[in-house]
Amino acid sequence: MAYTPRENVRRSKKCLFCKAKIEEIDYKNVTMLSRHLNRWNQIESASRTGTCAKHQRQLTSAIKRARHLALLPFVTE
């Protein structure tokens, strides 16, 4: 019997917002928004986080709105 490594098998990620049945993403929830930023405060892609297209668009606009209101930083120091 041949050994097949299971390391290369990828599962598709499920959207966290669809799981939690969140309709609208709130820009005031900074802790949730900051989870979708990398260490340089760039917005993580949908393929990396597993977010669906609908919620990725809402997430992007919520992060930009929070940055404009100085709830989130634009860049790191």
N, C-alpha and C positions, 0 to 999 in steps of 0.2 A: 504494500500500500504506500502511495506517495504522500509525503507530508505537504500540506498546503498551509502557508502562513496566513493567519487571520489579521495580521497587522495592516495589510493593504486594503482591507474591506472597509469602505466608508458608509456610514449611515447618513441618510438625509436628516438634517436638523429640522425640528419643528419650530414654528413661530411661537415665541413665548407669549405674545399678546393675544394670539388666537386661542392658545391653551387657557389663558386666564379670562378669556372673553371680554377683553378691553376694546371698546369701540373707538374711543378718542384718547390720544396720548396727551397728557397734561404737561405743559412746559414748565410748571412750577415744581414738579417732582424731580428735583435735581439728582437725587441718588439713583433713580432709575435711568435717567438720561446719561449720567456719567459712566454707567456700566457699558454703554455702547460707544465709548470713546477710547482710543488707544492712549498710550503714554505720552504722545505728542498732541493730544486733544484733537485728533482727527476722527471723523465719524467712521466707524467700522462698516465694511460693506455687508450687504445682505447675505452674500454667500458665506461670509465668515461667521456671522451671528445666527444665521438661519431664519432671519425675519422675512416675512412675505412682502411682496411689492407694495401692497396697500399700506401696511404698517411702517415700512421703510420710508415711504414718502412722508407720512405723518411724523415719524421720528426725526427725520432730517429737518423739517420745518419747525418742530418743537425745540430742537437743539439750537437752531439759528435764532429763534425767538428768545430763548433763554440767554444766549450770548449777547443779544442786543440789549437785554435788560440787565446785564452784568450779573446774572445768576451763575453762568458758566464762563470760564476764561476762553479767550480766543486762542492763545498760545501758552506754552509752558515757559518758565524762566530758564 
